[in-house]
């Protein structure tokens, strides 16, 4: 908040990340992201609770491995599915983790800059969008949790809005 108590606008991290990538090179920020996120961490109670849901389909914009760890701690063997892989998307099953913005184990898949988002949006986006639309149909229920689903995510938010408006702003069985 500023001195008058007004909420300050959020910094445009997308622009900043894009500038850093232009100046330092694409490999620089990918290495830095892995250094930042590839530290020992334990799943939270929220991760554990989500992992305990029956027949759960996990969709995340996070790079970390916390959901996979939570699922594994319950004896499940989650596969990481990347939004950029049509083959993986077609074989995705309950208990798998769909990572929309990449995975730490594959730094080349990390989405951070405007260019990365545009590549994802215009590359293979239809495959994960169609898969997600199928999960919005009964008997599935969808619980969206996390920062990436906010109004400033340039690939996820417009797609959810498109689906939401297609259902007349009502998505049966989904939680928004």
C-alpha positions as CSV (number, residue, x, y, z in Angstrom):
1,X,0.0,0.0,0.0
2,X,1.1,3.5,-0.6
3,X,1.3,6.3,2.0
4,X,-2.4,7.0,1.5
5,X,-3.4,3.4,2.2
6,X,-4.2,2.7,-1.5
7,X,-3.2,-0.6,-3.0
8,X,-0.2,-0.3,-5.2
9,X,-0.4,-1.8,-8.6
10,X,1.4,-5.1,-8.9
11,X,4.8,-5.0,-10.6
12,X,4.6,-6.3,-14.1
13,X,6.8,-9.3,-13.5
14,X,6.2,-10.6,-17.0
15,X,7.8,-7.5,-18.5
16,X,10.7,-7.7,-16.1
17,X,11.3,-11.4,-16.8
18,X,11.3,-10.7,-20.5
19,X,13.8,-7.9,-20.1
20,X,16.1,-10.0,-18.0
21,X,15.9,-12.8,-20.6
22,X,16.8,-10.3,-23.4
23,X,19.7,-8.9,-21.5
24,X,21.1,-12.0,-19.7
25,X,20.0,-14.6,-22.1
26,X,17.3,-17.3,-22.0
27,X,19.5,-19.8,-20.2
28,X,20.4,-17.4,-17.4
29,X,16.9,-17.1,-16.0
30,X,16.2,-20.8,-16.4
31,X,19.2,-21.7,-14.3
32,X,18.2,-19.1,-11.7
33,X,14.7,-20.5,-11.5
34,X,16.0,-24.0,-10.9
35,X,18.3,-22.7,-8.2
36,X,15.5,-20.8,-6.5
37,X,12.9,-23.6,-6.7
38,X,15.1,-26.7,-6.5
39,X,15.5,-26.6,-2.7
40,X,14.3,-29.1,-0.2
41,X,10.7,-28.3,0.7
42,X,7.9,-30.4,2.1
43,X,4.3,-30.4,0.9
44,X,2.0,-28.3,3.0
45,X,-1.3,-29.5,4.5
46,X,-3.1,-28.0,1.5
47,X,-1.0,-30.1,-0.9
48,X,-1.7,-33.2,1.3
49,X,-5.4,-32.4,1.4
50,X,-5.6,-32.0,-2.4
51,X,-3.6,-35.2,-3.0
52,X,-6.0,-37.1,-0.7
53,X,-9.1,-36.2,-2.8
54,X,-10.4,-39.3,-4.7
55,X,-9.8,-39.5,-8.5
56,X,-8.0,-36.1,-8.4
57,X,-6.7,-34.5,-11.5
58,X,-4.1,-31.9,-10.6
59,X,-3.5,-28.9,-12.8
60,X,-0.8,-26.4,-11.7
61,X,1.2,-23.5,-13.0
62,X,3.9,-24.2,-10.3
63,X,7.3,-25.5,-11.3
64,X,8.0,-27.3,-8.0
65,X,7.5,-30.9,-7.1
66,X,5.3,-30.4,-4.0
67,X,2.1,-31.9,-5.5
68,X,4.0,-34.9,-6.8
69,X,5.6,-35.4,-3.3
70,X,2.1,-35.2,-1.7
71,X,0.7,-37.7,-4.0
72,X,3.7,-40.1,-3.6
73,X,3.4,-39.8,0.2
74,X,-0.1,-41.4,-0.2
75,X,1.3,-44.3,-2.2
76,X,0.3,-42.9,-5.6
77,X,2.7,-42.7,-8.5
78,X,1.9,-39.4,-10.2
79,X,3.2,-38.7,-13.7
80,X,4.1,-35.2,-14.7
81,X,2.3,-34.1,-17.8
82,X,3.4,-31.0,-19.7
83,X,0.9,-28.8,-21.5
84,X,3.3,-28.8,-24.5
85,X,3.0,-32.6,-25.0
86,X,0.0,-33.8,-27.0
87,X,1.0,-37.4,-26.4
88,X,1.2,-36.9,-22.6
89,X,-2.1,-35.0,-22.5
90,X,-3.9,-37.8,-24.4
91,X,-2.7,-40.4,-21.9
92,X,-3.3,-38.3,-18.7
93,X,-5.1,-40.1,-16.0
94,X,-6.4,-39.4,-12.5
95,X,-3.5,-38.8,-10.1
96,X,-1.3,-37.2,-12.7
97,X,0.0,-33.7,-12.5
98,X,-0.5,-31.4,-15.5
99,X,2.1,-28.6,-15.3
100,X,0.9,-25.7,-17.5
101,X,4.1,-23.6,-17.0
102,X,6.8,-26.3,-17.1
103,X,8.7,-28.5,-14.7
104,X,11.9,-28.0,-12.8
105,X,13.2,-31.4,-14.0
106,X,13.0,-30.0,-17.6
107,X,14.2,-26.3,-17.4
108,X,13.7,-25.8,-21.1
109,X,9.9,-26.2,-20.5
110,X,9.7,-23.3,-17.9
111,X,7.3,-20.5,-18.9
112,X,8.2,-17.1,-17.5
113,X,8.6,-14.5,-20.2
114,X,6.1,-12.9,-22.5
115,X,7.7,-14.9,-25.4
116,X,7.2,-18.2,-23.5
117,X,3.5,-17.4,-22.9
118,X,3.0,-16.5,-26.5
119,X,4.8,-19.7,-27.6
120,X,2.6,-21.7,-25.4
121,X,-0.6,-19.9,-26.4
122,X,0.1,-20.3,-30.1
123,X,2.0,-23.6,-30.0
124,X,0.1,-26.5,-28.5
125,X,-2.5,-24.7,-26.5
126,X,-5.5,-26.3,-28.0
127,X,-4.5,-29.7,-26.7
128,X,-4.6,-28.8,-23.0
129,X,-7.5,-26.5,-23.4
130,X,-9.6,-29.3,-25.0
131,X,-8.5,-31.7,-22.2
132,X,-9.5,-29.1,-19.6
133,X,-12.9,-28.5,-21.2
134,X,-13.6,-32.2,-21.0
135,X,-12.9,-32.1,-17.3
136,X,-15.5,-29.3,-16.9
137,X,-18.2,-31.8,-17.9
138,X,-20.1,-33.9,-15.4
139,X,-19.2,-36.1,-13.5
140,X,-16.0,-34.1,-13.0
141,X,-15.5,-31.3,-10.5
142,X,-12.8,-28.7,-10.9
143,X,-11.2,-26.8,-8.0
144,X,-8.8,-24.0,-9.1
145,X,-6.2,-23.1,-6.6
146,X,-3.2,-20.9,-7.0
147,X,-1.8,-17.6,-8.2
148,X,-1.5,-18.6,-11.8
149,X,-5.3,-18.5,-12.2
150,X,-5.4,-14.8,-11.5
151,X,-6.4,-12.1,-13.8
152,X,-2.8,-11.4,-14.8
153,X,-2.0,-14.8,-16.2
154,X,-2.1,-14.3,-19.9
155,X,-2.7,-17.9,-21.0
156,X,-4.8,-19.4,-18.2
157,X,-7.2,-16.7,-17.4
158,X,-8.6,-16.0,-20.9
159,X,-9.1,-19.7,-21.5
160,X,-11.1,-20.1,-18.2
161,X,-13.1,-17.0,-19.1
162,X,-13.9,-18.4,-22.5
163,X,-15.2,-21.6,-20.9
164,X,-17.0,-19.8,-18.2
165,X,-18.9,-17.6,-20.6
166,X,-19.7,-20.6,-22.9
167,X,-21.6,-22.0,-19.9
168,X,-23.4,-18.7,-19.2
169,X,-21.1,-18.0,-16.3
170,X,-22.3,-21.2,-14.7
171,X,-20.0,-24.2,-14.6
172,X,-21.8,-27.2,-13.1
173,X,-19.7,-29.1,-10.7
174,X,-16.8,-26.6,-10.7
175,X,-15.6,-24.3,-8.0
176,X,-14.3,-20.8,-8.9
